[in-house]
Amino acid sequence: AFGYSVSHDLRAPLRTLDGFSKLVLMSAEDRLNESERGHLERVRAAAQRMSQLIDDMLSLSKLTRTPLSVSDVDMTALVRDVVEELRTADTAREVDVGIAENMHVRADPRLLRSALVNLINNAWKFTRRQARPTIEIDCAEVAGRLVFHVRDNGVGFDMSYANKLFIPFQRLHSARDYEGTGIGLATVQRIVRRHGGDVWVESVPDQGTTVFFTLEPEHEAKDPAS
């Protein structure tokens, strides 16, 4: 009820801010100088960003309330579908994506897809400045557990800041350089924990990042952050 109230009550003034700023930009365009137009465009951008933050906040809260619907999932096919969507949306880029064959897992396919979208989209985004961007999605058995990973050769980060990664709206890179609201890995963590699994990260600045995760839905665990 609180989430719905926040969403409903905040959206109306945000729409007003964005809508009237747009009207002023359109009707007074010839009378505004470059600085004035810039101010109004920043107002619109801020309103739109806050609207996205509200959407992300509500989506994150829903992850801990939705019952799991576990089935056998062809994760290789799911990954290929996510990658194909990224290629279609970003035709200007050539990214070398390696996808392991025969990855199968028991999971909620809807939630798993959401986790993969966030992970692969991050890898796609943070390899943007690489001359030869590469992404790898694979798995291996480690100590009796099947461990999946999404690895990239992108910008990476200093592991001393790793404790911030899974906190909603925390960012390790400037929004001016890389778009986003800082909700992706928090979403992934909650999905993995809903499946009784773990998620962790290894990274080196300018050498890339690898996100590891396990899924054990028969040992579903409630996210303590919920």
C-alpha positions in Angstrom: 0.0 0.0 0.0 2.9 2.3 0.8 4.6 1.6 -2.5 1.4 2.2 -4.4 0.8 5.5 -2.6 4.3 6.7 -3.2 4.1 5.7 -6.9 0.7 7.4 -7.4 1.3 10.5 -5.4 4.8 11.2 -6.9 3.9 10.5 -10.5 1.3 13.4 -10.8 3.7 16.2 -9.9 6.4 14.6 -12.0 4.2 14.5 -15.0 3.3 18.2 -14.4 7.0 19.2 -14.2 7.9 17.3 -17.3 4.7 18.3 -19.3 4.8 22.0 -18.6 8.6 22.2 -19.1 8.0 20.7 -22.5 5.2 23.1 -23.4 7.4 26.1 -22.5 10.3 24.7 -24.6 7.9 24.3 -27.5 6.0 27.6 -27.2 8.9 29.9 -26.2 11.7 28.3 -28.2 12.4 31.4 -30.3 12.6 33.6 -27.2 14.8 31.4 -25.0 18.5 31.7 -25.1 20.7 28.6 -25.0 21.2 28.8 -21.3 17.4 29.0 -20.6 16.7 26.1 -22.9 19.4 24.1 -21.1 17.8 24.8 -17.7 14.4 23.6 -18.9 15.9 20.5 -20.5 17.6 19.7 -17.2 14.3 20.0 -15.4 12.7 17.6 -17.8 15.6 15.1 -17.5 15.5 15.2 -13.7 11.7 14.6 -13.7 12.1 11.6 -16.1 15.0 10.2 -14.0 12.9 10.4 -10.8 10.1 8.6 -12.6 12.5 5.8 -13.6 13.7 5.6 -10.0 10.1 5.2 -8.8 9.5 2.4 -11.4 12.7 0.6 -10.3 11.9 1.0 -6.6 8.5 -0.6 -7.1 9.9 -3.4 -9.3 12.5 -4.2 -6.7 9.8 -4.4 -3.9 7.7 -6.8 -6.0 10.5 -9.3 -6.4 10.2 -10.4 -2.8 6.4 -10.8 -2.9 5.9 -12.7 -6.1 5.6 -16.5 -5.5 8.2 -18.6 -7.3 7.0 -20.7 -10.2 9.9 -23.1 -10.7 10.4 -25.2 -13.8 13.2 -26.7 -15.9 14.7 -23.8 -17.9 16.9 -23.9 -21.0 19.2 -21.1 -19.8 21.3 -21.2 -23.0 18.2 -20.4 -25.1 17.2 -17.7 -22.6 20.6 -16.1 -22.8 20.6 -16.1 -26.6 17.2 -14.4 -26.6 18.5 -11.6 -24.2 21.6 -11.1 -26.3 19.6 -11.0 -29.5 17.4 -8.2 -28.1 20.5 -6.2 -27.2 22.0 -6.6 -30.7 18.7 -5.5 -32.2 18.5 -2.4 -30.0 22.2 -1.5 -30.5 23.0 -2.4 -34.1 26.0 0.0 -34.3 28.1 -2.2 -31.9 30.0 -5.4 -32.6 30.3 -7.4 -29.3 31.8 -10.8 -29.2 29.5 -12.9 -27.0 30.3 -16.4 -26.0 27.4 -18.5 -24.7 27.9 -22.0 -23.3 25.8 -24.8 -24.7 23.5 -27.0 -22.7 23.0 -24.8 -19.6 19.9 -26.0 -17.8 18.6 -25.0 -14.4 15.5 -25.3 -12.3 14.3 -21.7 -11.7 11.4 -19.3 -12.1 11.9 -18.5 -15.8 10.4 -15.0 -15.5 12.6 -14.0 -12.6 15.7 -15.7 -14.2 15.2 -13.7 -17.4 15.0 -10.5 -15.4 18.3 -11.4 -13.7 20.0 -12.2 -17.0 18.7 -9.0 -18.6 20.3 -7.0 -15.9 23.6 -8.9 -15.9 24.1 -9.0 -19.6 22.9 -5.4 -20.1 25.5 -4.3 -17.6 28.3 -6.2 -19.4 27.1 -4.8 -22.7 27.1 -1.3 -21.3 30.4 -1.3 -19.4 32.3 -2.7 -22.5 31.2 0.3 -24.5 34.6 1.9 -24.6 36.6 -1.3 -25.4 38.0 -1.7 -28.9 37.1 -5.4 -28.9 34.3 -5.9 -26.4 33.8 -9.5 -25.2 31.2 -11.1 -23.0 31.1 -14.7 -21.8 28.2 -16.5 -20.2 29.2 -19.9 -18.9 28.9 -22.3 -15.9 31.1 -24.8 -14.0 30.6 -27.2 -11.2 32.4 -25.9 -8.1 32.4 -27.9 -4.8 29.3 -29.7 -5.9 27.4 -26.6 -6.9 26.7 -25.3 -10.4 28.1 -21.8 -10.6 27.1 -19.6 -13.5 29.0 -16.5 -14.5 28.7 -13.4 -16.8 32.2 -12.1 -17.6 33.2 -9.0 -19.6 36.4 -7.1 -20.5 34.9 -3.7 -19.7 35.7 -0.8 -17.4 35.8 -2.9 -14.2 36.0 -1.3 -10.7 38.1 -1.2 -7.6 37.0 -4.2 -5.4 37.4 -2.0 -2.3 34.0 -0.6 -3.3 32.4 -4.0 -3.8 30.3 -3.7 -0.6 28.2 -1.0 -2.4 27.3 -3.1 -5.5 24.1 -4.7 -4.2 22.8 -1.6 -2.4 19.9 -0.1 -4.4 20.7 3.1 -6.2 24.4 3.0 -5.4 26.6 3.6 -8.4 30.4 3.1 -8.9 30.4 5.0 -12.2 29.1 8.4 -13.1 25.7 8.5 -14.7 27.2 10.9 -17.3 29.4 8.1 -18.5 27.1 5.1 -18.1 23.3 5.4 -17.9 21.2 3.6 -15.3 19.8 4.1 -11.8 21.9 1.6 -9.9 19.2 -0.9 -9.3 20.4 -3.8 -11.6 22.6 -5.8 -9.3 20.3 -5.2 -6.3 17.6 -6.8 -8.5 19.9 -9.7 -9.4 20.7 -10.3 -5.8 17.1 -10.5 -4.7 16.2 -12.9 -7.5 19.2 -15.1 -6.7 18.3 -15.1 -3.0 14.7 -15.9 -3.8 16.2 -19.1 -5.4 18.3 -19.9 -2.3 21.5 -19.0 -4.2 24.4 -16.7 -3.8 25.9 -13.9 -6.0 29.3 -12.4 -5.9 31.6 -10.3 -8.1 35.3 -10.2 -9.1 36.6 -7.2 -10.9 39.8 -5.3 -11.9 39.8 -1.7 -13.1 40.1 -1.5 -16.9 40.2 -5.3 -17.1 36.6 -6.3 -16.7 34.1 -7.8 -14.3 32.8 -11.3 -13.6 29.5 -11.8 -11.8 29.0 -15.3 -10.3 25.8 -16.8 -9.1 24.2 -20.0 -8.0 20.5 -21.1 -8.1 19.0 -23.6 -5.6 15.2 -23.0 -5.7 14.5 -26.1 -3.5 16.2 -24.1 -0.7 14.4 -20.9 -1.3 15.5 -18.2 1.0 13.8 -14.9 1.8 15.8 -11.8 1.0 16.7 -10.2 4.4 16.5 -6.8 2.7 12.8 -7.2 1.9 
